Amino acid sequence: MRRSEDKADSEASKLISDPRVYIRALAKITIMNLGPMKIGKILEKFETHPSPIKRMLKIARKHGIPEDEVKEIIDQVLKEITQQ
């Protein structure tokens, strides 16, 4: 299932002209669903999907987006949601 998730993320980020939009969408979905961005190593072994932050960082690396920019995107999404 993890490989399928990786492939889906990879294909989706290719279809969108800016992979930052996909990273932003993942962040927003996670925050709106009150899900954790990061999962502990032990719990992650039992999960069917990688943690959202790992997914976002993998997409970022693939497209040459710095890790700091991913954190800024997450912070921006969180700020926008809390201001609503």
Secondary structure, DSSP 8 states (H G I E B T S, - for coil): -HHHHHHHHHHHHHHSS-HHHHHHHHHHHHHHTT--S---HHHHTT-SS--HHHHHHHHHHHTT--HHHHHHHHHHHHHHHHT-
